[in-house]
Each structure stands twice: as C-alpha cells, then as structure tokens.
Amino acid sequence: MESVITIILIGFAVIMIYDIIGSLLSRHFGFEYVWWAFGSFIIYGIFTSYIDSSSGLLTALLGSFLLGVFDATAGILIATKLKAHIKEKDKEVIKINFSLIFQMGIIAVIMGLIAVLAF
C-alpha cells in the first residue's frame, strides 16, 4: 500500500488537473465554473474511501480536509489565472480567505464521510 502522504499528493494532482480542465472548459463553453464543484466532491469521496481502507477513518478524514483546503486555495487560483467563467457576484463569495478555506475543508470531510459510510 502507498503511504497516506503519497495518496494525498496524488489527490492534490488529481484536483489540480480537474480544476485546470474545468476552468478551460467553462471559459470555452461559457458554463458556470461553480457547478464544477460537484466533481470535486466525488474526488474527495474517492480519496477518503481509499485512505480509510488502508489507514483508518480519522486519517482518511484528515486527508479529505487537506484535499478540500488544497482545492480552496490552488483550485481557486487556477480558476482565476485561467479565467474560468465565474459570475461577478460569485467572485465576491469565492475570494480566498480563512473562512472559505476552512469551509471547503469541512465540506470535503462531510463528502468523504458520506462516501465512507455509503461504500
């Protein structure tokens, strides 16, 4: 089994690639980038379930929190730099700050816990 750190780093890479693809597609096709968040929830669930199977629930939830924090920082920076299609009113909501970062971490934990309990 891979180490938890390796799994989390792979998760960071998956989220980064997903955010790049989502940003480019939303800019090209004009759909709202915020809808791309549902795929992130699936990524959180998959990685949380995988970590849970090898290292336990507490470690899995911590890993999920870290994935959410990464998505709230790097993901938003990627979307901004690649000019993803985001409405002006949504730009005010998704500014990177402690509150947003913490909320995304908690959302990732909730999505991960749902996935662990469901599967």
N, C-alpha and C positions, 0 to 999 in steps of 0.2 A: 504494500500500500504506500502511496505517496504521503509525504508529510502534510500536515494541515497547512503549513505555510505555503507549500508548493501549490496545493489546491486553491488557496485563496489568491495567490498570484495569477494562477490560470483564470480564476474568476474575474480578477481585475482586467486581464487581457480580453476576455470574452465581453465584458461590459464595455470596454473601450471600443472594440470593433463594432459592437452593436450600436453604440452611440454615434460612431462615425457613419455607419450605413444609414441609420435613422435620420441623422442630420442632413446628409446628402439627398436622401430620398424626399424628405419633407420640403427641402428647398426646391428640388427639381419638380416635384408633383404638386406642391402647394398645400399639402395636408398639415394639420397642426402637429407639431413635434411632441406636444404634451401627451398625445394619445399613444406615443411610442413607449410610455411608462409601463404599460401592461406587459410588454415583453420583458422588461427589467424584472418585474415581479416573478415571472416564470424562471428567469435566471437565478434569482435569489432562492427560489424554492428548490431548484435542481441542485445547486451547490450546497444548500443547507442539508438536504436529504443525503447527499453523498458524504459530507463531513460527519453527519450523525451516524451513518452506518459504520464508519471507521474509527471515530473518536468520541462519540457521545453527544448528547443533546446540548449541554452547556457550551461545549467547544463549537458546535455547529451554529448555535445562536450568536455567539461572539463573532464567528466568521461571517455570518449573514449581516450583522451590524456593520462590520468593516466593509463589506461589499456595498451596502447602502451609503455609507459615508463616502466611499470612493466615487460612487455614481453621482452623489450630490455635489461633489467638487469637480472631479475630472470630467464627468459627463456633461455638466453644465458648461464648463469651459470649452469642451469640444463643440457643443451645440452653438455656443456664441461665436467661436472662431470660424466655424464652417457655415455660419449664417443660416442655421435651421429656421424654418418658418414658425415663428412664435409671435402671437398677438402682443401688441404693446401692453395691454392690461396684464397679461401673463408674465411679461418681462419683469414687472414690478414684484410679482409674487415669488419668482424663482431666482432672486438675487442670492448669491452665496453668502450665507451668514450662519452663525452658530445654530439658530433655531431651525433653519432649513436642513442643515447637515444632521442635526440630532433627529429631526422628524423622519428624514429618509432612512436613517439607521434603524429607527423603531419600526417603520413600515417594512423594511427588509426583514427584521426579526419576526414580525407578525406573518408575513408571507412565507417565510421559511418554516415557522412553526405550523402553519396550516398545511404546508406540503409534507412535513414530517408526520403529522397526525393523520393525514389523508392517505399516505402511501407507506 
